[in-house]
Amino acid sequence: MNKQLINISLPDGSVRRFEKPVTILQVAESIGSGLAKNAVAGEVNDQLRDVCDVISSDAALRIITPNDEQGQTIIRHSCAHLVGHAVKQLFPDAKMVIGPVIENGFYYDIAYKRPFTADDLASIEERMKALIKTNYQVVKRIQPRDEVVSVFKSREEDYKLKLIDDMPGVESMGLYYHEEYVDMCRGPHVPNTRFLPHFKLLKISGAYWRGDSNNEQLQRIYGTAWPNKKDLKAHLNLLAEAEKRDHRRLGKELDLFHFSDEAPGSVFWHAKGWILFQQLIDYMRRQQQKEGYDEVNTPDLMDRSLWETSGHWQNYRDHMYTTQTPDQRTLALKPMSCPGSVLMYRYGLKSYRDLPIRMAEFGKVHRYEPSGSLHGLLRVRHFTQDDAHIYCTLEQMQEECIRVIELVLAIYRDFGFENVHIKLSTRPDNRIGSDETWDVLESALLSSLKNLDLPYQISEGEGAFYGPKLEFTLRDSIGRDWQCGTLQVDMNLPERFNLNYVDVQGQKQVPVMLHRALFGSLERFTGILIEHFAGKLPAWLSPTQVSVLAISEKSHQYANEVCKVFIRAGLRTEIDCGREKIGHKIRQHTLRKTPLMAIVGANEAKNFTVNLRHISGESLGELSLVEATDCLLQRTMNPDH
């Protein structure tokens, strides 16, 4: 009787046959020594597996190498384990917690009796490099639960034991042995440390066990890892450039805003920052007026019953600020503007002739974010949303979705964001409404994207609890992605609040509600813009558009006259009549990121001219005061004019 062969199907369509069970590494070796040398894992029937794993029946196999996306992820995960190995050698009393992969890197949470220092971080990195050079084998063993418990009890790894307790039904677990160090993981991991040399430890921060501020604080070591030296260097250069553009540093240098411990997560806008912020609002206000939106304003503090009806109380309570009134009413600061908009719609009878109603609000919202997650303007507790809600019929829904998508893409282009990625987030497990309703809403968003012939990705299960959504992600000037705008379609809140309109037959119908924010958080969008432009904001946005620089004391009077003319023309103007030489003044105002400079001296005063200069160093020539004013107005014109 012929022995049954095991058929391994490869991505190129070929099939390799083996007489007995075979490891992924052995399959790679049968293809070629080069592939075997570069194999970090395998994808068996769409499941990632370690190269030591055995294939015992027919399967589809793809060998994963360092240059594959999954290969990079595995390298980063293995580097996290290597952090554990190095830390335990240097600090034997440290307790290891978890070490997951994050975007472009990894971290490891560790409990230790004292804070790690910058010197400690350098020592850990050096020990990791030394361990990598030994080219030791990473050994995987699947062991029974009781053996795994015994291993970590003997090593006094309390947090690992707690993690095992979180998996009561799991009878066997994977342990990865890095010489004398052991870690628990689902894997896969690299088979040898020779895959891990291109890494860098980046920083140390605090973290809480299980992410709960009521629990003990841990230390989190962050790092990045790449398949080759070139990619690592490129990423480190990107991080260095991002550091130069950090909006927190630029906000201080340009006198835009600050934060204070007396109001954690809230912005103190300085005069120049507030000008920038208001320019964004004015721009969005004009765009919305062109699109037929009515601007409204709703209260910040509303009764708990409203949030219970909307579902936010049940789904968002931990992020809401509440207060108890003397008459025992519970009120909540709004974390979003939707319920207030609903009450605006519900005021008065609505006919089909009134629809669509496009209702916009620059709403102040409050959300409790853990202190460790606060990050300048990018993550705050008190912020402004360019929120809008559109109420329409089912028949109008797709057209309204298309209009919103076209609007958001046009607005992003005005700010120089041409590369926009769109993600469709579908129904989550924790949701309200019937599957039939969700089918209708998801279909509307999908059809709108197809109608506009726009590329998109589907993100299963990441929609809001009341409806699916589109998320718009911008790519900035140094290649970073920022998720900003959203469009959500919703028939659940209108039903919960008994919203209706009278149709052509005189019957009451429930409208569809579209939730739409294009900047998202104006604070966050401001931070993104500062970093995108490295502080050199477009002239129409810049708090100071032109600086008038006097060459000498003899031209002070004329400089003041020029300044007045510019201000009357609507230009945001500063004057510098200091004693410094003109070269010094130009350098100073360049550092302040002032986009345009008007230089005046005795010759300009005599001829009633100004010498215009761009921040880039480009000379715009010597122009009459009238010509210069016209030139500046052209260069500072809003993109929608």
C-alpha positions in Angstrom: 0.0 0.0 0.0 1.3 3.4 -1.0 2.0 5.8 1.8 -0.2 9.0 1.6 1.9 12.0 0.6 1.6 15.4 2.3 1.0 18.1 -0.4 2.3 21.6 0.4 0.9 24.2 -2.0 3.2 27.2 -2.5 2.3 30.8 -3.6 3.7 30.3 -7.2 1.2 27.5 -7.7 3.7 24.7 -7.3 3.2 21.7 -5.0 5.9 20.0 -2.9 5.2 16.5 -1.7 6.6 14.9 1.5 6.3 11.3 2.7 6.1 12.3 6.4 5.2 15.4 8.6 7.6 18.2 7.9 8.5 21.5 9.6 8.1 24.8 7.8 11.9 25.2 7.9 12.4 21.9 6.2 10.0 23.0 3.4 12.0 26.2 3.0 15.2 24.1 2.8 13.7 21.9 0.1 13.1 25.1 -1.9 16.6 26.6 -1.4 19.2 27.4 1.2 18.8 31.2 0.7 15.1 31.0 1.5 15.7 28.8 4.5 18.3 31.2 5.8 15.8 34.1 5.6 12.7 32.2 6.9 11.4 33.9 10.1 8.0 32.1 10.0 5.4 30.5 7.8 1.8 31.2 6.9 0.0 27.9 7.0 -3.6 28.0 5.7 -3.6 31.8 6.4 -2.3 31.2 10.0 1.1 32.5 11.1 3.3 29.7 12.6 6.9 29.3 13.8 9.4 27.7 11.4 9.8 24.8 13.8 6.1 24.0 13.6 5.2 20.7 11.9 2.8 20.4 9.0 1.2 16.9 9.1 -1.5 17.3 6.4 -2.1 18.9 3.1 -1.7 22.7 3.4 -1.1 26.0 1.7 2.2 27.5 2.8 3.9 30.9 2.4 7.4 31.4 3.8 7.6 34.7 5.7 10.9 36.6 5.4 12.1 39.8 7.2 11.0 42.0 4.3 7.4 40.8 4.5 5.0 43.0 6.6 4.4 40.0 8.9 8.1 39.4 9.0 8.7 42.9 10.3 6.0 42.4 13.0 7.6 39.2 14.1 11.0 40.8 14.4 9.5 43.6 16.5 7.8 41.1 18.8 11.0 39.1 19.2 12.9 42.3 20.0 10.3 42.9 22.8 11.3 39.4 24.2 14.9 40.4 23.9 14.3 43.4 26.0 13.0 41.0 28.7 16.1 38.8 28.3 18.4 41.8 28.7 16.5 43.4 31.6 16.4 40.1 33.6 20.2 39.8 33.2 20.8 43.3 34.3 18.0 43.6 36.9 17.2 40.1 38.1 14.5 41.4 40.5 12.5 43.0 37.7 9.1 41.5 37.0 8.1 41.1 33.4 4.5 42.0 32.3 3.7 42.2 28.6 5.6 43.1 25.4 3.4 43.7 22.4 4.0 45.1 18.9 2.9 48.6 18.1 3.1 50.6 14.9 6.7 50.7 13.7 7.9 49.1 17.0 7.3 47.5 20.3 7.3 48.0 24.0 7.7 46.0 27.2 6.0 46.8 30.5 8.1 46.0 33.5 7.7 46.3 37.3 10.8 47.3 39.1 11.6 48.8 42.6 12.9 52.1 41.1 12.5 54.1 37.9 14.8 53.2 35.1 17.2 56.0 34.0 18.6 57.0 30.6 21.8 55.2 31.6 19.7 52.1 32.3 18.2 52.3 28.9 21.6 52.5 27.2 22.8 49.5 29.3 19.8 47.5 28.3 20.4 48.3 24.6 24.0 47.3 24.8 23.1 44.0 26.5 20.6 43.3 23.8 23.3 43.9 21.1 25.6 41.5 22.9 23.0 38.8 23.1 22.2 39.2 19.4 25.8 38.7 18.5 25.7 35.2 20.1 23.2 34.1 17.5 21.4 32.0 20.0 18.4 29.8 19.0 15.0 30.8 20.2 13.3 27.6 21.3 9.6 27.1 21.3 7.8 24.6 23.5 4.1 24.0 23.9 3.7 22.9 27.6 0.7 21.9 29.8 -0.8 24.6 31.9 0.4 23.2 35.2 4.0 23.2 33.9 3.7 26.8 32.7 2.4 27.8 36.1 5.3 26.0 37.7 7.9 27.7 35.4 6.7 31.2 36.3 6.2 30.4 40.0 9.8 29.2 40.2 10.8 32.5 38.5 8.6 34.6 40.8 7.0 36.2 37.7 3.8 37.4 39.4 2.3 39.2 36.4 2.8 36.2 34.1 0.8 34.1 36.7 -2.0 36.7 36.6 -2.1 36.5 32.8 -2.4 32.8 33.0 -5.3 33.2 35.5 -7.0 35.3 32.8 -7.1 32.2 30.5 -9.0 29.6 32.6 -9.9 27.4 29.7 -6.5 27.2 28.1 -4.8 23.8 28.9 -1.5 24.3 27.1 0.6 27.4 26.3 3.6 28.4 24.2 6.8 29.2 26.0 9.8 30.7 24.2 13.2 30.0 25.7 15.8 32.6 25.1 18.7 30.7 26.7 18.0 31.1 30.5 15.1 33.6 29.9 11.6 32.3 29.3 8.6 34.2 28.0 5.0 33.2 27.3 3.5 34.0 24.0 1.3 32.8 21.1 4.1 33.7 18.7 5.5 33.2 16.2 9.0 34.5 16.9 12.2 34.5 15.0 14.2 31.2 15.3 17.5 33.0 16.0 18.6 36.4 17.3 20.6 37.0 14.1 17.4 38.5 12.7 17.3 41.2 15.3 20.3 43.5 14.9 18.5 46.5 13.4 16.8 47.9 16.4 16.9 51.0 18.7 15.4 51.6 22.2 13.7 54.9 22.1 12.4 56.0 25.5 10.9 55.0 28.9 7.5 56.1 30.1 5.0 55.1 32.8 2.1 52.7 32.3 -0.5 51.2 34.6 -1.2 47.5 35.0 -4.1 46.6 32.8 -4.3 50.3 31.7 -6.1 51.2 34.9 -4.9 54.2 36.9 -6.1 52.5 40.1 -3.6 49.8 39.6 0.2 49.8 40.3 2.4 51.8 37.9 4.8 50.0 35.6 7.7 51.2 33.4 7.3 50.9 29.7 10.4 50.6 27.5 9.7 51.6 23.8 11.8 50.5 20.8 11.7 50.2 17.1 13.1 47.4 14.9 13.4 46.9 11.1 14.6 44.2 8.8 17.7 46.1 7.6 20.0 49.0 8.5 18.7 51.3 5.8 15.1 51.1 7.0 16.1 51.6 10.6 18.2 54.7 9.7 15.3 56.1 7.6 12.9 55.6 10.5 15.3 57.2 13.0 15.7 60.2 10.7 11.9 60.5 10.5 11.7 60.5 14.3 14.4 63.2 14.4 12.5 65.3 11.9 9.3 64.7 13.8 11.1 65.9 17.0 12.1 69.1 15.2 8.4 69.6 14.2 7.0 68.8 17.6 4.0 71.1 18.0 4.6 71.4 21.7 8.0 72.9 21.2 6.9 75.1 18.3 3.9 76.2 20.2 6.2 77.5 23.0 8.7 79.0 20.6 6.0 80.8 18.5 4.0 81.9 21.6 0.8 80.0 20.5 -0.4 78.1 23.6 0.6 76.4 26.8 -0.7 73.8 29.2 -0.9 73.9 33.0 -1.3 71.4 35.8 -4.2 73.5 37.1 -6.3 72.4 34.0 -4.9 69.1 32.8 -5.7 68.3 29.2 -7.0 71.8 28.4 -5.3 74.4 26.3 -4.4 77.9 27.3 -4.5 79.7 23.9 -2.2 82.8 23.6 -3.2 85.6 21.4 -1.3 84.3 18.3 -2.6 80.8 18.8 -6.1 82.0 19.2 -5.8 83.9 15.9 -4.8 80.6 14.2 -7.6 78.7 15.9 -10.2 81.3 14.8 -8.9 81.3 11.2 -9.6 77.5 11.1 -13.1 78.1 12.4 -13.8 81.0 10.0 -12.6 78.9 7.1 -14.8 75.9 8.0 -17.7 78.3 8.6 -17.5 79.6 5.1 -17.2 76.1 3.6 -20.3 75.0 5.5 -22.3 78.1 4.5 -21.6 77.3 0.9 -22.9 73.8 1.4 -26.1 74.9 3.0 -25.4 74.2 6.7 -27.1 76.2 9.4 -24.8 76.9 12.4 -26.3 76.3 15.8 -25.1 76.0 19.4 -26.3 73.7 22.1 -25.7 73.5 25.9 -22.5 71.9 27.4 -24.3 70.4 30.4 -27.3 68.1 30.0 -29.3 65.7 32.1 -28.2 62.1 32.6 -31.5 60.9 31.1 -30.5 62.3 27.7 -27.3 60.3 27.7 -29.2 57.2 28.8 -31.6 57.5 25.8 -28.7 58.1 23.4 -26.8 55.1 24.7 -23.7 57.1 25.7 -24.3 56.5 29.4 -24.1 52.8 28.9 -21.3 52.8 26.3 -19.2 55.9 27.2 -19.8 56.5 30.9 -16.1 56.1 32.0 -15.1 59.0 29.7 -17.8 61.5 30.8 -17.5 64.3 33.4 -20.6 64.4 35.6 -21.9 66.5 38.5 -24.7 66.2 41.1 -27.0 69.2 41.5 -28.5 70.2 44.9 -31.8 68.8 43.8 -30.1 65.4 43.1 -30.1 65.6 39.3 -27.1 64.1 37.6 -25.8 66.3 34.8 -23.0 65.4 32.3 -20.7 67.6 30.3 -21.2 66.6 26.7 -18.5 64.3 25.3 -20.0 64.8 21.8 -22.7 67.0 20.3 -25.1 64.4 18.9 -27.8 64.4 21.6 -27.9 68.2 21.7 -28.4 68.3 17.9 -31.2 65.7 18.2 -33.0 68.0 20.6 -32.6 70.9 18.2 -34.2 68.8 15.4 -37.0 67.6 17.7 -38.0 71.3 18.4 -40.9 71.9 16.1 -42.7 69.8 13.4 -40.6 68.8 10.4 -41.9 68.1 6.9 -40.3 66.2 4.0 -40.0 69.6 2.4 -37.6 70.7 5.2 -35.2 67.8 4.5 -32.3 67.6 4.3 -31.5 69.7 7.3 -27.7 70.3 7.7 -27.0 71.5 11.2 -23.4 72.5 12.1 -21.9 73.3 15.5 -18.5 74.2 16.8 -19.2 72.3 20.0 -17.0 72.3 23.1 -16.8 68.7 24.3 -15.2 67.1 27.4 -13.8 63.6 27.6 -11.9 62.1 30.4 -8.6 60.7 29.0 -6.1 59.0 31.3 -3.3 61.4 32.3 -0.7 59.2 30.7 -2.4 59.4 27.3 -2.5 63.3 27.2 -0.2 64.6 24.5 -0.2 68.4 23.8 -2.9 69.4 21.3 -3.1 65.9 19.9 -4.8 64.3 23.0 -6.7 66.6 25.3 -9.7 66.4 27.6 -11.5 69.7 26.5 -11.7 70.4 22.8 -13.8 71.8 20.0 -15.3 69.7 17.2 -16.5 71.0 13.8 -19.5 68.8 14.4 -22.4 68.6 11.9 -25.5 66.5 11.7 -27.5 66.0 8.6 -31.1 64.8 8.8 -32.5 63.4 5.6 -34.8 60.8 4.1 -33.6 57.3 3.1 -33.7 58.4 -0.5 -31.5 61.4 0.2 -29.0 59.5 2.3 -26.5 58.5 -0.5 -26.4 61.9 -2.1 -25.7 63.5 1.2 -22.9 61.0 1.9 -21.4 61.8 -1.5 -21.6 65.5 -0.8 -19.8 65.1 2.6 -17.1 62.9 1.1 -16.5 65.5 -1.7 -16.4 68.3 0.8 -13.9 66.7 3.2 -11.5 65.8 0.3 -11.7 69.4 -1.1 -11.0 70.9 2.4 -8.0 68.6 2.9 -6.6 69.7 -0.5 -6.8 73.3 0.6 -4.4 72.5 3.5 -2.1 70.6 1.2 -3.2 67.1 2.1 -3.5 65.3 -1.3 -2.8 61.8 0.1 -6.0 60.7 2.0 -6.8 57.2 2.9 -10.5 56.1 3.6 -11.5 53.3 5.9 -15.0 51.9 6.2 -15.6 50.7 9.8 -18.4 48.2 10.0 -20.7 47.0 12.9 -19.1 46.3 16.2 -20.1 43.5 18.6 -21.3 46.1 21.1 -24.0 47.9 19.1 -27.6 49.1 19.1 -30.1 48.5 16.3 -31.1 45.6 14.1 -28.9 43.8 11.5 -31.3 45.0 8.8 -30.7 48.6 9.7 -27.0 48.1 9.8 -27.2 46.5 6.3 -28.9 49.6 4.9 -26.4 52.0 6.5 -23.3 50.1 5.5 -24.6 49.7 2.0 -25.1 53.5 1.7 -21.5 54.3 2.7 -20.1 51.6 0.4 -22.2 52.7 -2.6 -21.1 56.3 -2.0 -17.4 55.3 -2.2 -18.0 53.2 -5.3 -20.0 56.1 -6.9 -17.0 58.4 -6.5 -14.6 55.6 -7.5 -12.5 56.1 -4.4 -10.2 53.5 -3.0 -10.9 52.3 0.6 -10.2 49.7 3.2 -12.8 47.8 5.3 -12.2 47.7 9.0 -14.4 45.0 10.4 -16.2 45.7 13.7 -14.8 49.2 14.3 -17.9 51.2 13.7 -19.6 53.4 16.4 -22.1 51.6 18.6 -24.9 53.4 16.7 -23.8 53.2 13.1 -21.0 52.4 10.6 -18.5 55.1 9.7 -16.0 56.4 7.2 -12.6 57.5 8.6 -10.4 59.9 6.6 -6.6 59.6 7.3 -4.2 62.2 6.1 -0.6 61.7 5.3 1.6 64.6 6.2 4.7 66.1 4.7 7.1 63.6 6.4 4.9 60.5 5.7 3.0 60.2 9.0 -0.7 59.2 9.0 -3.3 61.1 11.0 -6.9 60.0 11.3 -9.0 63.2 11.3 -12.5 63.3 9.6 -15.4 60.9 10.1 -18.7 60.4 8.5 -21.2 58.1 10.4 -24.7 57.1 9.2 -27.3 56.4 11.9 -30.9 55.4 12.1 -30.6 54.2 15.7 -30.5 57.6 17.5 -33.4 59.0 15.6 -35.5 55.9 16.6 -34.4 56.1 20.2 -35.4 59.8 20.4 -38.6 59.3 18.4 -37.5 61.8 15.7 -39.8 62.0 12.7 -40.9 64.1 9.7 -44.2 64.1 7.9 -43.9 62.5 4.4 -45.8 63.4 1.2 -48.7 61.2 2.3 -48.9 62.9 5.7 -47.4 59.9 7.5 -44.7 60.2 10.1 -41.3 58.7 9.1 -38.0 58.4 11.0 -35.2 60.4 9.3 -31.7 59.2 8.8 -29.0 61.0 10.8 -25.5 61.6 9.4 -22.8 62.5 11.9 -20.0 64.4 10.3 -16.7 66.0 11.5 -14.0 67.1 9.0 -11.2 68.6 11.1 -12.4 66.3 14.0 -10.9 68.1 17.0 -9.8 71.6 16.0 -7.1 71.4 18.7 -5.7 68.2 17.3 -5.9 69.5 13.7 -4.0 72.6 14.7 -1.3 70.5 16.2 -1.2 68.4 13.0 -0.9 71.5 10.9 1.9 73.0 13.0 3.9 69.7 12.5 2.9 69.3 8.9 4.3 72.8 8.0 7.1 72.7 10.7 5.6 75.9 12.1 5.8 77.7 8.7 2.1 78.0 8.3 0.6 79.3 5.0 0.4 83.0 5.0 -3.4 83.0 5.2 -3.3 81.0 8.4 -0.3 82.6 10.0 -1.0 84.7 13.1 1.4 87.3 11.8 1.3 87.6 8.1 3.8 90.4 7.5 6.5 92.1 9.6 7.5 95.6 8.8 11.3 95.9 9.5 12.8 99.3 9.9 16.5 99.5 8.8 17.3 102.5 11.0 15.8 105.1 13.3 15.4 107.5 10.4 12.8 105.2 8.8 10.7 104.5 12.0 8.0 107.1 11.1 7.6 105.7 7.6 7.6 102.1 9.0 4.7 103.0 11.3 2.8 104.5 8.4 3.4 101.3 6.3 2.2 99.2 9.2 -1.0 101.2 9.5 -1.7 100.9 5.8 -1.3 97.1 6.0 -3.5 96.8 9.0 -6.3 98.9 7.4 -6.1 96.5 4.4 -6.8 93.6 6.7 -3.2 92.2 7.0 -2.1 90.8 10.3 1.0 93.0 10.8 3.8 93.5 13.3 6.4 96.2 13.3 10.0 95.9 14.4 11.8 99.3 15.1 14.4 97.8 17.4 18.0 98.8 17.4 19.4 95.6 15.9 20.8 95.5 12.4 18.5 94.6 9.6 20.2 91.2 9.1 19.5 90.3 12.7 15.9 91.3 12.4 15.4 89.2 9.3 16.9 86.2 11.0 14.7 86.8 14.1 11.5 87.1 12.1 12.5 84.0 10.0 12.8 82.0 13.3 9.3 83.3 14.3 8.1 81.8 11.0 6.6 85.1 9.7 5.9 84.3 6.1 6.4 87.8 4.6 8.6 90.8 5.5 8.4 94.4 4.4 11.8 96.1 4.8 11.9 99.9 4.8 14.8 102.3 5.1 15.6 105.9 4.1 15.4 105.1 0.4 12.0 103.4 0.7 10.7 106.3 2.9 11.8 108.8 0.3 10.2 106.9 -2.6 7.1 105.6 -0.7 8.1 102.1 -1.5 8.7 98.9 0.5 11.1 96.0 -0.2 9.2 92.7 0.1 10.9 89.4 1.1 9.5 85.9 1.6 10.5 83.7 4.5 12.3 81.4 2.1 14.7 84.3 1.2 13.0 85.0 -2.1 13.0 88.8 -2.9 9.7 90.0 -4.2 11.2 93.3 -5.2 10.9 97.0 -4.3 7.2 98.0 -4.8 5.2 101.1 -4.3 3.2 101.0 -1.1 0.0 100.4 -3.1 1.6 97.6 -5.1 3.1 96.0 -2.0 -0.3 96.0 -0.3 -1.9 94.4 -3.3 0.9 91.8 -3.5 0.6 90.9 0.2 -3.2 90.6 -0.1 -2.8 88.2 -3.0 -0.2 86.1 -1.1 -2.3 86.0 2.1 -5.6 85.2 0.4 -7.7 82.4 1.8 -7.7 79.3 -0.5 -11.5 79.5 -0.8 -11.5 83.1 -2.1 
